[in-house]
Amino acid sequence: MNPALETLISAFSTEEGLPVPARALFLGGQPHPALRTWPEIIGWQPHKPLADTWDREGFPRIDEIPPNTWPLVLILPGKSRDETLAWFAMARRYLAPGGTILAAMPNTAGAARFEKEFSRATGALVSIPKNKCRAFHSKEDGSWNEALFSEWTALDDFKNIPETGFVTRAGIFSCDHIDPGSQLLADHLPAHLHGTVADLGAGWGFLTDVALQKCPNITRIDLYEADARALECARRNLAGWSAHGERSSVDIRYHWHDVTTGLSTTYDAIVMNPPFHTGQATDTGLGRTFLTNAASALKRGGRLLLVANRQLPYEGILDACNLSWRKTAEDKTYKILHAEKR
């Protein structure tokens, strides 16, 4: 169980704790057995694996939050500063008058620092240190610093990466720059990719944009991305390909999808910068699963092009998947592997 989730739920576990409300909104919702006894709990979760877990447990979930208010808003924020403050502001926006906001975070994610930020906006709060995490909550009493919440709301706006035409949002991968690994792969992406192509872990669409620029024989490209917010940025960044110009006929498809669950379509080529973190923790198994599922989704003779940190042992996985491969480029941090399905 997520320690931050356990700490959040502990705010209701004593006589002096918070009362269970008639209705609650859970931003970054993750299921907990205690929530089954609540009259109404609705979750919002932009990360597909966590959204799937929430759904499997039978809790109601929304992709778009309606303009309603709730007497309690729970938050399990991400690890980025701007994202966390923006989620505080989101919670404020959907909070009913006199309602309570309750957040919980690991200490390693800066819980104490964000608790201080939250208290700047709300004044008095209750803090619960537990499980190497911290939960904190405050009840709206008419004295909150609404100007500060407004500043935090703006942190979630779409913003341009300097000197590019790309837009991103706080909290998504590489939200303020082009990832150097992806740039290395883009620099070495061959022009002969053709047919049906997939971009796994597509983020805000950088590699797809490069592939469409360099490879005129691509007829369709599927973006697979687990973060719904990144996928929305990709739609904006790639809108021009579908709207006008020589490539207006290219078929671009967007999939909010957890690649670790597999792919149902086969491809002539797959490009990817596979993730190797789950939350804040390094998870090399995540990248291995990406490679295994990519290999299964390649047509015979299909090509896989990927970038990875040099120390990650992906070559053995390519061998195990019966792919022939070669290293086509590297620098002091990254390597490019080009594999083909026999």
Secondary structure by P-SEA (a helix, b strand, c coil): ccaaaaaaacccccccccccccbbbbcccccccccccccbbbbbbccaaaaaaaaaabbbbbcccccbbbcbbbbbccccaaaaaaaaaaaaaaccccbbbbbbbccccaaaaaaaaaaaaccbbbbbbcccbbbbbbbbccccaaaaaaaaaacccccccccccccccccccccccccaaaaaaaaacccccccbbbbccccccaaaaaaaaccccccbbbbbbccaaaaaaaaaaacccccccccccbbbbbbbccccccccccccbbbbbccccccccccaaaaaaaaaaaaaaccccbbbbbcccccccaaaaaaaacbbbbbccccccbbbbbbbcc
